[in-house]
Amino acid sequence: MDTKFEAEPKEEAEKKWESKGVIKEIFSWIFVLVAAFVLAYFITNHVIVKAIVPTGSMESTIMPNDKIIGNRIAYLFSEPKRGDIIIFKYPDDETENYVKRIIGLPGEKIQIIQGKVYINDSLEPLDEPYLKEPANLEDYGPYQVPEDHYFVMGDNRNHSLDARYWINTYVSKKKIIGKVWFRYSPSIGSIE
């Protein structure tokens, strides 16, 4: 019995290889898109936080409607410092995120006298070069900052709804979402 093996015509073999190549290409694009989505999800939920500042409470450091990026892992291996600008859960309504500057650290006593901040009964007021104008404030305090909590204020002291006015005065370290890193709109720049 003679069995003849007929070779596939060259055109049919090329079509099979081409269709396999197209399928491989489609799967490679699907893989790239899924990997990009997973990476973007991880970064925006575990590395950075985006925020839009709705008010002028941080003028002139951060202006209303500025879009900012915060670093979620900034305090993974270090503690928040006085002067850091943070994004945090507003203590009186944790569905809202706020942006303010850390003024008082855990264990410190904070007083505001004639618009100036004093820490731990110091005779010298806190040096605050970021303030845009002298604060025309009443006297506030003293505030005794609990352990693992922070006292925060806006840079635009005359127009900032901050810890001085909240029912829950202090921000828990657990409620800090991230340290403000930079502005990406309307202009790009670092924020200090």
PyMOL commands that set and color helices and strands:
alter all, ss='L'
color gray80, all
select helices_A, chain A and resi 10-46+157-159+173-175
alter helices_A, ss='H'
color red, helices_A
select strands_A, chain A and resi 48-52+67-71+85-89+97-104+109-113+116-119+140-144+149-153+171-172+176-185+189-190
alter strands_A, ss='S'
color yellow, strands_A
deselect
rebuild
show_as cartoon
